[in-house]
Amino acid sequence: MSRWKLFKDAFLGKELDYTKVNLKTAIFVLSVPMILEMMMESLFAVVDIFFVGKLGKEAAATVGLTEAVLMIVYSVGVGLSMAATAMIARRFGEKNYKEAGSAAFQLILLGGISSVIIAVLGFVFAEDILTLMGASEEVLKVGVPYTRIIFAGNLAIMLLFLINGAFRGAGQPHLAMRALWLSNGINIVLDPLLIFGLGAWDGLGLVGAAWATTIGRSIGVVYQLYHLLNGKHRLVILREHIIVKWSVIQRIVRISSAGMGQFLIDSVAWIVLIRLAAGFGDDAVAGLTITFRILMFTLMPAWGLSSSASTLVGQNLGGKKVRRATISVWLTARYNVIFLSGVTLLYLVFAHTIAGWFISDPNVIEIISTGLRVIVLGYVFFGVGMVMIQAFNGAGDTKTPMYINIVLFLLLEIPLAFLLAVFLKMGMLGIFITISFCHSLHAVVSIYYFRKGLWKKVEV
């Protein structure tokens, strides 16, 4: 079969049996829409900070501080997404499509309830959240309305995460891709219009960015629900599925709680790092925020490629094909290393030029270029590590990555960042070195536990 035919099947969404099809074909067909999905997500992140950066470093700092706290919200969505991928992939491997639909409904129910609670708390305490994160008076003036809108609209973020996780588990990554392309495409169009206005209208400033995100992602969720309910795919929510099943909810909570723990621990470490950066001024926060957005432009596609391992592991364990699941992980890791090796060279050579695309302040540009060059030194390790983590999660073993995160991000990364940045007076360079080192070590430890093979025995 030609590569063009495979690309067409992947893009248009040909549904295959991933317990039988050739593994290289399976990785290609799964990863193409996942990579395109993540590329759009990373493109939006870059475009968003590009426009927000034009409003000044206070606006960029607001986005960075708000996003750091929003990672707690994302942790709930990501945890539920992990449960969705693992459970639905396992049911699809067993060819039990009815139970897959029931699990999808329970997931949406839990996500909806969680998002309402988060929305209320975030809206009420927006100013307190920014103050706690070390926002300056200038940042507070422009940032509180932005933060309130983002938190109030977190239902769209939550559902976009978890429903896309369900699509991936079902081997339907083309639907996840289309949902994200639709939502982020609308974001990209609305961003400059709502921020800067059109004609005689001056726009809404930073608040416009929040509305663009909320509107775009809400429309993406409507698209997702249409495909979950229309009965045209093997993953479908029917009237008979709309009933609360406590046994399914308990399994979701068990898997997703450790998944939330993974991301929450990573988020707490990131919050501490950005709070530490806030001590070096708005330049440092803006620099770290923009560096992170630029890096995500290439890490998100790599994460998309890694996600194919999650689906393949889940479905093949469901089909009792353990060896096939293992081989799929190592093969995916090889492809990810090749991709990120090329990206590493790109950032090492063009870091300063890339930084200048996003902001004109020379101090911030210097911080960004330093961050890019230091962090990408660990990119090859990142490529292997994210595949291992996706393999654990696809098997439903969300606890092992959580324990790894506790040791490396809470017990090592945070103290090391303080040691290098503050006590050794290395400033932002110390933070960047810490990120590169700890994420590289994270990959090495993940490989060790993957080879032990306990993930093969987890019941989902």
VODO-937668 format. One record per residue (C-alpha): x, y, z; residue in one letter. Coordinates in steps of 0.2 Angstrom, whole numbers, plus 5000, padded with zeros to 4 digits. Layout:
N
XYZA...
//
This chain:
460
500050005000M500750174995S501150305008R499950424999W498550295001K498950275019L499050465022F497350475014K496650335025D497350415040A496650595036F494950535030L494750415045G494750245039K494350135054E495549985056L495749835067D497349885077Y497549715084T497849645067K498549775054V500349795051N501149885066L502050015055K500450045045T499550055062A500750185069I500650285053F498750285051V498550335070L499950455071S499550565056V497950635063P498650645080M500150745074I499050855064L497950875079E499350925091M500151035077M498551135077M498551145096E500351205096S500051325082L498651405091F499751425107A501051505097V499851625087V498951665103D500551725112I501151805096F499551925097F499551935116V501351985116G500952135105K499952205120L501552205131G502452105143K501152125156E499852035145A501051895141A501451875160A499551865163T499351725151V500851635159G500251655177L498451605172T499051455162E500051395176A498551385187V497451315173L498551165172M497651115188I496051115177V496951025163Y497550895176S495650845178V495350845159G496950755156V496650625169G494850585162L495650585145S496850445150M495450345158A494450375142A495850315130T496350165141A494550095145M493850125127I495450055119A495249895130R493449875126R493749905107F495149775108G493849655116E492649705102K491449755116N490749915108Y489249935119K490249945135E491350075126A489850185123G489250175141S491050215147A491050375136A489350435144F490050415162Q491650505157L490650655150I489550655166L491050665177L491950795167G490350905167G490150905185I492050935188S492051085176S490551175185V491451165202I493051235194I492151375185A491351445200V492951435211L494051515197G492851655193F492551705211V494451695216F495251755200A496151905208E496751805223D497451675211I498451795201L499051885217T499551715225L500551685209M501551845212G500751955199A501252135199S499952275201E500152305182E499752125178V498252125190L497452275181K497452195164V497352005170G495851985181V494451995168P495451875157Y495751745170T493851755175R493251715157I494551575155I493951485171F492151515167A492351435150G493351285156N491951155152L492451175134A494251135138I493750985149M492650905137L493850935122L495150845132F494150695137L493150665121I494650675111N495450545122G493950435119A494050455100F495950405101R495550245112G494250195099A495550215085G494650365078Q496050505080P495350585064H493850645074L494950715087A496050805074M494550885066R493750945082A495451025087L495751095070W493951175070L494051245088S495851315086N495551375068G494151485075I495251535089N496651595077I495351695066V494551775081L496151815091D496651965081P494852025078L494352015096L496052085103I496352225091F494652255084G494152295066L493952465057G493252585070A493052455083W494552455095D494352275101G494352205118L496152185122G496752045132L494951995136V494751965118G495951825118A494951745132A493351755122W494151685106A494851535116T493151505124T492051525108I493251415098G493351275110R491551275113S491151255095I492451105094G491451015108V489851035098V490650955084Y491350805095Q489550775103L488850775085Y489950625080H489750535097L487850545095L487550525076N487750335076G488950335061K490450265070H490850115081R491050235096L489250295099V488250355114I486450285112L484950315123R485250155132E486950215138H486250365147I486150285164I487350305178V488450145181K489350165197W490450015193S491050105178V491250265187I492350185200Q493450115187R493550285179I493950375196V495350245199R496250265183I495950455181S496450495199S498150435196A498150515178G497650675186M499050655199G500350635185Q499850805177F499450885193L501150855200I501950915184D500851065185S501251105203V503151095198A502751215183W501851335195I503251335207V504451365192L503451515185I503151585203R505051575205L505251665188A504051795195A505351845208G506551895194F505252015186G503952025172D505352005159D505751835166A503851775167V503551835149A505151745143G504751585152L502951595145T503451625127I504851495128T503651365134F502351405120R503751395107I504351225113L502551165113M502551195095F503651045092T503350945108L501450935104M501750845087P502950725096A501550695109W500350665095G501550525088L501750455106S499850445107S499850305094S500750195107A499350225119S497950165107T499050015101L499449965119V497649975125G496849885110Q498149745109N498049715128L496249695125G496549575111G497749475122K499249525111K500549575124V502049555113R501249655099R500949795112A502749795117T503449805100I502249955095S503050055109V504850035104W504450065086L503550225091T504950285102A506150265087R505150375076Y504950505090N506850515093V507150545074I505950685074F506550775089L508350755084S508050865069G507050995080V508551005092T509751065078L508451195072L508251275089Y510151275093L510451365077V508951485076F508451515094A508751705094H507951735077T506351635083I506251725099A506251895090G504651845081W503651855097F504152005106I505352155103S505952175121D507852135120P507952075138N506451955135V507251895118I508851845127E507951745140I506951655127I508451615116S509351545131T507851445137G507651365119L509551315118R509651245135V508051145136I508151065119V509750975124L508650855132G507450835118Y507950665112V507650595130F505950685130F505450595114G505750425122V505050465139G503350535132M503150365122V503450265138M502150375148I500850355134Q501150165134A500850155153F499250265152N498650165137G498750005148A497850085162G499350095173D499250275177T500050245194K501850215189T502050375179P501250465194M502550395206Y503950435194I503250615193N503250635212I505050585214V505750685199L504650835198F504150865217L505650795226L507050835213L506550975201E505851105213I507351095225P508551095211L507751245203A507951345219F509751285222L510251345204L509151495201A509251575219V510651505230F511951485216L511251645208K511051575190M509351655188G508351595173M509751495167L509651385182G507751355179I508051305161F509451185166I508351105179T506951085166I508150995154S508950885166F507450825176C506450785160H507850685153S508050585169L506150565169H506350475152A507750355159V506750305174V505150275163S506150165152I506750055167Y504950035173Y504249995156F505549855154R504949785171K503349745162G502049765177L500949875165W500549715156K499549645171K498449795174V496549765174E495449905166V
//
